[in-house]
Amino acid sequence: MYLIPAIDLIGGKCVRLTQGDYQKMTVYHDNPVEVAQRFEDAGISHLHLVDLDGAKAKTVVNLHVLEGIARHTSLHIDFGGGVQSDEDIRRVFDAGAAQVTGGSIAVKNPEMFTRWLQTYGSDRIILGADARDGKIAVSGWQEITELPLNDFIGDYIAKGVKYAICTDVGRDGMLQGAAGELYAELMQQFPDLQLIASGGIGSIADVEALQPLDLYGVIIGKAFYEGRITWEELKYYAS
């Protein structure tokens, strides 16, 4: 199970929001490239990079940060936020992303998302399956749809999806533990899915609690930036 740090971007800086609320923003570092380099030095191999400006603008904004991290590290970067067109996804891959995560686009323009799967292959496209109370949430989690999470994932697996990031929106930024029961249920239903857990991690113990589920990875964000997961724990877990 990969430990995957997240770098969320606003104005080219490394920030965190609480439950997707732009009014609840904390700036943690002015130079995301330096942060990414420190992750790599700690033995981390994967990075989750989110363009929050792009998510709001509905087009990629912080492409220069992706380019910088790809140029100065060998991290496996999955990029999300604002990838809403064929031009957006081409620019993101050209800038050095290994994978692209599509959430809102998979709900609002399934034809385009399915075409991306066919064009770039299932190894390069990650389904963003964010949910509150079992229903898919889109548009920076401000809009809760009537789409059941399990049906949404199952329909896209049938179309070729291999990777999915599932965020329990209600737990994001709360540091109270991940939705283990939800991920266990998803893995039981979709055993071949490369599932990445996101939201709620408050300590390295929360990460270890997910290990028996055979997940592909778990994303950490606020817990690390708030010092609840230390560099030493990061290095130990990554080694």
Secondary structure, 3 states (H helix, E strand, C coil): CEEEEEEEEECCEEEEEECCEEEEEEEEECCHHHHHHHHHHCCCCEEEEEEHHHHHHCCCCCHHHHHHHHHHCCCEEEEECCCCCHHHHHHHHHCCCCEEEECHHHHHCHHHHHHHHHHHCCCCEEEEEEEECCEEEECCCCEEEEEEHHHHHHHHHHCCCCEEEEEEHHHCCCCCCCCHHHHHHHHHHCCCCEEEEECCCCCHHHHHHHHHHCCCEEEECHHHHCCCCCHHHHHHHHC
